[in-house]
Amino acid sequence: MNLNNVEPYVKGLVNVIIETPKGSPNKYNYDPELQLFKLKKTLPLGMVFPFDFGFIPNTMGGDGDPLDVLVLMDAPGSVGCMVECRLVGVLLANQKELKGKKTRNDRIVAVANGSLLFGQVKELKNLSTALPQAIENFFIDYNERQGKVFTPIRWMNAAAALEHLKKNVSGRGK
């Protein structure tokens, strides 16, 4: 799987590669050297990913990894699947590592272009007001269990998410 050829943003849509499907207790990561997905860890009993979790190829966020994306769609995707999405917002956040290193580790929220359930969602404000808080809580808890501190800064709209994407296009693949 050569992700160097995947454009991050085409005709108003963002290409997202799913690493971890919704409902999975396993966290997978793409390994660019092996060009495959590897099991990174298993979440504690009862904890699962609330939405499909992936990345935008050929981007690089503040943590040195491709931009992270939560994908809202009707059913879980599969590991390695590319999903065309529309951005609806971004959670700006800091993350403090075990050794005290603090980095930006923002989370983009997107809707699968073919989704029926979320088809009318164009902005975060079109979703339940409880959803952004639930997303924050998941990442706070997820990081805490790894000895890290995830600190949300603020939510921004779809236009800001697109600007964030454009500033972080790297041309490097995952």
N, C-alpha and C positions, 0 to 999 in steps of 0.2 A: 504494500500500500504506500504509494508515493504521495505524500500530502503536499509536497512542494508545488504541485501543479493545481492545487485547489485554491481558487480565488476566494478570499474571505467575504467579499461583498459584490454581488452581481444583481443588476436590475432591481434595486431596492430590497433585495433579500440577502440574508447572511447565511453562509454555509456553516453549519455546526456539526461536528463529529461527536457522536454520543460515546462517552467512555463508560458511564454507569447508568443503567436503566432505572426508571422509577420503580420503587419497591424492592430494590436489591440491597441486601446487607453486605454485599461485596463491593469494594472500591477498586475499579480498574484504572490503569494508566496506559497511555500509548507510549511505546518505547520506539523512538525514531531510528535507533541503530538497528534494532531487530525488525522494525516495521511490522510490529504486532502489538496486541494489547496484553498486558500482564496484570495478574492479581496483585494489588498493592497491599490491601489489608481487608480484614473482615470487621464490620462494625459490631459493637456489643449486642448481645441478644436482645431482640425486640426493636433495635434501631435500624431504619432503612432510609434510603434516599427518597425524599418526598416528591421529587420530579426527576425527569431525565437530566443528567448532568454531563456536560461535555465542554468542548473548547472550540474556538474559532481558529482554524489553521492559518498559518502565516501571520500571526499576531504575537505580541509579547507584552505582557502586563508588568506591573511593578515588581512582581515576585520572580520575574525571569521566565515564567511559563506562559503558554498561550492564554489568551483571555478566557476566563471561566464563564459558562453559560448554564442557566437553568432553563430547560425547554418545557413549555406547557403544551401538552398534546393529549389526544383522547385516550391513548393506551401506551404502555411503555414501549420505547424503541428497543433496539438491540445494540449490543456492543459493536462499535465500528461503523454503524449506520450514519450516513450523511443526511441531515435534515435541513431543508430550506426553511428559514425562519424570518420573522419580522421582529425587530427589537421593540420592546415596550417600556424598558426602563433599565436602570443600573443602580445597584447598591454600592456606594463608595465605602470602603472599609480598610482598616489597618489590621495587620496580623502580627503578633509578636511571637517569635519562635522560642523554642526551649532555651537556647543560648542567649536570649535577649535581643536578637536581631529583629528589628521592626521593619516591615515592608507593607506596601499597598497590595491588597489582594481583593480587588473589586469583583462583584458578581453581576453579570448581565442577566436580565430576564427577557426571554423571547418566546414567541408563539410559533408553533409549527405552521407553515403556510397552508397545509391541507387540513388543519384541525376544524372539525365541526363544532365541538364544544366551546372552543376559544376563538372561533372565526371572527367574531365581532370585536375582539379585544385589540385595541390600537395603542392604548396607554395603560399604565399601572392603575390609573384612577377608574378604569373600566372593570377592575377586579374587586373582589371583596376587600374591604379595608383591613380585615384580619390577615390577609395573605402576606403582605410585606413583613409584618411582625412575626409571623410563623416562619418565614424564610430566615429572618435575623436570628430567631431562637434556635433554629436547626444548626446554623453555622457557628453560633456561639457554643452550643453544646458539643457539636462535632469536633471543634478545635480544642475545647477544654479537655475532652477525653484523650487528646494527644499531647496534653501539657502545653498547649498554645492558647493565646488570648486573641480572640476575634472581636474587634471593636467597630461596629457600624458607625459611619460618619453621617451619611444622609442618602436619601433616595433621590434620583433624578429621572426625568421623563425620557421618552423615546428619542427625541432630538438630541438630548445630551448623551444618551447611550450611543447613538450613531457617531457623534463627535469623538467620544471616548474610543470607539472602535477605530476611526480614521487616524487618530493620534498614535495608535498602538499597532498599526500594520507593520510587519517586520520583513516580509518576503523570505523568511527562513524555514518555513515548514514547522511542524511541532517540535 
